[in-house]
Amino acid sequence: MTECIFCKIAAGQIPSDKVYEDDELLAFHDIKPWAPIHFLIIPKAHIVSMAHVGSEHAALLGRIMTLAPRLALEQGCQPYPEGGFRIVVNTGKHGGQEVHHLHVHVLGGPRPWVHG
């Protein structure tokens, strides 16, 4: 996907404020944060959205969902239950998806937030 901004970020063609990286995943701070702590976790492979996920992606999604809490704490979210964080995956136009590359928003920090 030569025109996908997240593919370009994953390939290192566009700089990002990285939180985490391995062979399959990249996490980086959102450039327009809605909360004091707001980063994205993306697969490096181009998957358009949650609507395009199949059973072959189960392990990858599991890795994302188990990585999110660890990174949330590392980025400054307070521990559960007094603290916590929100995980959001926008899917399609009606779901508010703006970049058509699967990405998981992790948001946290003291409320109120800019949005939500």
Steps between C-alpha positions, in 0.01 A plus 500: 500500500727774373256780591409379851644739759521226766685269261745786439541552875553125553762499221684794657424731206310741728632569851294420807536530875538126562377330813577141396615303197559137409486299177118509476382801700571868541364732769537876480349815650198648325582833334162644610449349846153495655631410845814567706622154395404404144692261281420262217596137450508386138596179325786560258316290242226695326159392628234749396270480804340272758248416227789338310628287788474124469587202714856517362540827695399360840853473638591849377190653660575311819848649506359850452248456781758362743755766407258789554477475882876471540568802280219699665670460839843576352363819344360624831149361541420429863430138594154344510251555663553867593689573178458313176479574131270471201557287189321616184495349152310712248372302202370648177346839428213463747746379763717808462798333332715764330810299406418175323765288669396309811602693810418479867479823700610477864387802702548580867586752763292729717163601360334694347654431162472711186255244353299239685 
